């Protein structure tokens, strides 16, 4: 678990993505590059902080000695003698324009990176965050509690986010993914809960009543999101591990969380599809 505390301006825009799986022949590189272009060219105003939040599995990270290895799933331009390093170099070359442009870039660790780190001497996560980005990327580990301290004049409000790469969720119907992140929220007191891993693009907003500092009944909004993916499920003439799983075709895209501290704190979580 990592703790991240960031000072922000009155407005915050967070671009949230996950499971790009660069190096896999089913990765939609064109859609990924369009996402990065949109982030790098987002026109923020002077009172806004922009954050890029990645939730892991940036590269496929499956080496030839891994039992999951499938030659047909490996993009042809990847050098099989140094799979993880070559894939991560390609991934960072794609996302670098956005990393350079935003105020903060926070990247969590995915299970594909973690498995390679645990079995090999090469730490591909450190290679991304410390070497390739030269320290511009904040390391979020596998799970993070992120506090944003929004300020407007003398006013300051805390906004808390729980972010994790995630794990498997039982069932293949629509409710399985959102139920997973609902269950996670039982153990963390936050305003927004985010995960990846499930290759679903889902968001849900719920309201809760509480008594505020003026002893009034007030409403608190909480957001729950699964951050989508950029890995296609069905690719012609490729029997991928994603195709072997049941479920609907991939809905590629990402999430955007918008915050605005005006008279009170306003928040909105949206899905962006390709």
N, C-alpha and C positions, 0 to 999 in steps of 0.2 A: 504494500500500500504506500502510495506517495501522497504528500501534501503539497499543494501548489497554491500560493496566495499572490494575486495580481492586482495592482492598482489600475483602475480604468477611468475613462471619462464618463460623461453623462449617458452616452449611448454605447451599446456593445453589439457587434455583429459577429457571430461565431459560425464558421463554415465547418461542418462535421462530416467526415468521410471515413470509410473503412473498407477492408477486404478488396484491395485493388489487384493483388496477386500478379504483379508484373513478373514476366518470365513464363507465365502459363499461356499457351497458345489461344486460350479462350478469353484472355484479358482484353477488354475493349479499350485499347490504347487511345483511339480517337475520342471516345467519351471522356476518358481520364484527362486528356490534354485540354478538352473543352472546359471541364470543371476548373482546372488550374488556370486557364485563361480568364475565366469568369472571376475567380478570386483575385488574381493579380491585377485585373482591370476594374475591380469594384471601386466606385467613386465614393469614398467616405467623406463626411463633412468634418469640420474642425473639432466638433465635440464628440467624435466617435472613435472607439477602439475596435480594431478588427483582429480576430483570432482565428487561426487555422488549427483545428483539432482532429488528429488522426487516431483511429481506434485499433490499429494493428493489422497484421497480415498484408503488409505492403508488397511483399514478394512471395512467390510460391515456395521458395526455399526448400524444395525437395531434391535431394542429391541422388546421383545414380546408385548409391549403396543403400538407399531408403526403400523399404518394401512397397511404399506408395508410388515409387517412381514409374512413370509411364512416358516413354519416349515421345509419343504422339502429343502429349500435353505440354511439352517443352518448346517454347518459341525457338525457331531455327537460328536466330541471331545470338543465342546465349551459348557461351563457351562451357561445355559440360565438364571441363577440368576444374573450373572455379565457379560453380553455379551461383552460390549465394552472393559472392562479391560482385560478380558481373550483373546479377539481377538488381542488387541494391544500388549500384552505380547508375544503372538505367533509370530506376525509380527516382533517385534524387535529381537526376538531370531533368526529369519531367516536372517534378514539384518545386524545384529551386526558384522559379520566378515568383511563385506565391509565397514561399518561405521568406524571400528577400523583401517582399512588399508589405506583409502584414506586420502588426505591432508585436504579436506573440505567435509562435508556432509550438504546439504541444503535441507530441507523438507518443502514444501508448505502444506497448509491446503486444504482438499477437501470438497465437499458439504456434503458427508456422515458424516464426522467428525463434520463439522460446524453445521449441523442440530441437532445432539445430544447435542453439547455444548450449543446451544441456548435453548434447551428444558429441559436439565437436569442440575444438580449441578456439574456433573463430567466433567472436561475439559480433554478430552482424548488426545488432541494435546499437552498440557503442560505435561501430563503424559508421552508421548513419548519423547519429546524433552528435558525435564528437569529431569525427574525421571529415566526413563529406560536408556536413553543414557548418563545420568550424565552430561548433557550440551554439549556433543560432536556434537549434531545436531544443526545447525543454523536454526532458525525459519524464514521462508519466508512469513508467512501469506497467504492470498488467492491470492495475486498478489505481485510480486517483480520486482524491477528494480535492476539488478545485474551488477556491473562494475568490470571487470577484468583488472588489471593493469599489463600487460605483460612486462617483462624486459629482455633485452639482452645486457650485458655490460652497457654502458651509455644510451642506447636507451630504451624508455618506450612508450608503445602504449596502449591506452584504448580500451576495447572491451565491448560493452553494450548488455545486454540480458534482454528482457521482458519475464517474466514467470508468468503464471496464471494457476489455475486449469481449468478454463473455464466454459462455460455454454452451453446450448443447441444450436444446429445449425439446421436451417430449411432444410428439404429435406434429402433423403436417397441415392442419387446418389453420385458418387465419388467426385464431385466438392464441395459438401456442406461443408465438413470438412475444406478443405484448404481455401475456401472462408471466413470461420469464422475467421481464424487466419490472413488472408489478411485484413479483416475489422478491426481487433484489431490494426493492424500496423498503421492505419491512425492516431492514437492518441499518439503514442510513437515513438521517434526517436532512434532506436536501430539497432544493427547489426543482431541480431537473435531474433525471436519471437517463443515462445513455449507455448503449452497448453496440457492438458489432457482431461478428462471427456467424450470425444466423443467415446472412445473405438475403435479408428482407429489408424493405424500406417501409417503416411503420412509425406512426406517431399518434399519441393520445394525450389529451389534456384533461385534467380533472380538477375540480374545485373542492376546497375544504374550508369549513367554517371554524373560526377561533375567536377568542376575546383579545382585542388589541390593547395597547398601553393606555388608551383612553376609556377602557372598560366598555367598549362597543363591540357588537358582533360584526366581524369582518370576514372577508373571503380571501383565501390564499390559493393561488393557482400553482399547480404542479404539472410538469411536462415529463412524458415518457417517450423515448425514441430508440428505434433500431436503425442504424445508420446506413443500411443498404450495402451495395457492393458494385464492383466494376468487372465482375467475372460472369461471363455468359454461361448459362446452364447447358444449352444445346448448340453444339458446333458440328457442322456436317463432317462426317468421316472421322470424328474423334469421340471415343467412348471415355469421357472424363469422369473423375470421381464425383463431380457435381451432377452429371447426367445419371449416375448410378443411384443418386438419392431421389426419393419421391418429392413431388412438389411442383408448383407452377414455374413457368419460365422466369428467368431472372428479370427483375425490374430494376434497372440500373439507375443510380442517382445518389443523392446526399441530403442531409438535413441542414437547415439554417435556423439558428436561435437568435432572436432579436430582443434586446433589452433597452428600455428607455426610462430613465429616472426623471420624470417631469413633476407634476403635483404628487404623484405616487409612482411606484415602480410598475411599469407595464412590460409584459413578456409575451412572446409569440414563437411557436415552433412550427416550421413548415417543411414539407417534403418537396424536393426538386427532382423531377424525373427527366431521363433522357429518352 
